[in-house]
Amino acid sequence: MNRLEEKYNRAERTPSDIDMFIPTLRQYSEACEHVTEFGVRWIVSTWGLLSGLPKRMVSYDINHPEVHGANINEVYEIAEENGVKYDFHLASTLEVEIEPTELLFIDTDHTNEHLIKELNLHHSRVRYWIMCHDTIAFNLMPAVNEFIETHKEEWKIKEHMEIHPGLVILERINKLKNKMENFIENIIENKITMVARDKFDTVVRNFSKNE
Ligand SMILES: C[S@@+](CC[C@H](N)C(=O)[O-])C[C@H]1O[C@@H](n2cnc3c(N)ncnc32)[C@H](O)[C@@H]1O
């Protein structure tokens, strides 16, 4: 087993405030080429996201993981071993401009004021999904709902995983994708209607013959 798989397994199996969501982090990251993480602490969610093997991953924390005894150099090494270009930035998420990304994972200062600022500041650089952790534990749904209310043309709540401590997944609304889905649904419905009409006509014809 390679080192990344070991880290992933440990992150998923060791009880913590994020263990239950580690598979979800990997699943979404697998669909992305670029992933951004807000809030590293002692390096747990990092392994979930990294194991999705995006081409590029960038993490931010206002405190260095070494203050928790965690080794960020190990993330650089394991990322390189697995072909992921990784960077950690010691910075406040309220003072940075992130690279265009596909998935943004937010797990920093758990207040509604802070979360709404992060969402407003960074959402336009996120292509597909924003994940907000600890929504139940810290009652962060007011910020999420306020953001969705003011951006309902652009973002929707895809899923709220309500098991404690809670994880919300926001999805960018893709108008073209929606149109295509509606179009396909219409075709399918029309086909079904045509088949149903055909069958109905046959039944009526047979019934008339027998009369
Ligand atoms: C709950 S911990 C993150 C846990 C981490 N995701 C994990 O899986 O273990 C919150 C982290 O957010 C960081 N933080 C708080 N405010 C921040 C800010 N404005 N900018 C960047 N990081 C911040 C803290 O230093 C802390 O490490």
The ligand as a Tripos MOL2 file, in Angstrom:
@<TRIPOS>MOLECULE
LIG
   27    29     1     0     0
SMALL
NO_CHARGES

@<TRIPOS>ATOM
      1 C1        -11.2620   23.0050   12.3730 C.3       1 LIG1
      2 S1         -9.6220   23.3750   11.9880 S.3       1 LIG1
      3 C2         -9.3760   22.6170   10.4100 C.3       1 LIG1
      4 C3         -9.3640   21.1410   10.5000 C.3       1 LIG1
      5 C4         -8.8240   20.4280    9.2990 C.3       1 LIG1
      6 N1         -9.6140   20.6870    8.1220 N.3       1 LIG1
      7 C5         -8.7700   18.9500    9.5850 C.2       1 LIG1
      8 O1         -9.2880   18.1380    8.7940 O.co2     1 LIG1
      9 O2         -8.2390   18.5570   10.6200 O.co2     1 LIG1
     10 C6         -9.7210   25.0810   11.6100 C.3       1 LIG1
     11 C7         -8.4230   25.6640   11.0620 C.3       1 LIG1
     12 O3         -8.7460   26.9270   10.4520 O.3       1 LIG1
     13 C8         -7.6730   27.7980   10.6710 C.3       1 LIG1
     14 N2         -8.1620   29.1720   10.4840 N.ar      1 LIG1
     15 C9         -8.9720   29.8920   11.2810 C.ar      1 LIG1
     16 N3         -9.2090   31.1160   10.7470 N.ar      1 LIG1
     17 C10        -8.5390   31.1460    9.5750 C.ar      1 LIG1
     18 C11        -8.3810   32.1160    8.5500 C.ar      1 LIG1
     19 N4         -8.9550   33.3160    8.6090 N.pl3     1 LIG1
     20 N5         -7.6240   31.8160    7.4790 N.ar      1 LIG1
     21 C12        -7.0270   30.5950    7.3740 C.ar      1 LIG1
     22 N6         -7.1400   29.6350    8.3100 N.ar      1 LIG1
     23 C13        -7.8830   29.9070    9.4000 C.ar      1 LIG1
     24 C14        -7.1810   27.4580   12.0740 C.3       1 LIG1
     25 O4         -5.8420   27.8590   12.2360 O.3       1 LIG1
     26 C15        -7.3820   25.9370   12.1170 C.3       1 LIG1
     27 O5         -6.1860   25.2740   11.7970 O.3       1 LIG1
@<TRIPOS>BOND
     1     1     2 1
     2     2     3 1
     3     2    10 1
     4     3     4 1
     5     4     5 1
     6     5     6 1
     7     5     7 1
     8     7     8 2
     9     7     9 1
    10    10    11 1
    11    11    12 1
    12    11    26 1
    13    12    13 1
    14    13    14 1
    15    13    24 1
    16    14    15 ar
    17    14    23 ar
    18    15    16 ar
    19    16    17 ar
    20    17    18 ar
    21    17    23 ar
    22    18    19 1
    23    18    20 ar
    24    20    21 ar
    25    21    22 ar
    26    22    23 ar
    27    24    25 1
    28    24    26 1
    29    26    27 1
@<TRIPOS>SUBSTRUCTURE
     1 LIG1         1 GROUP 0 **** ****
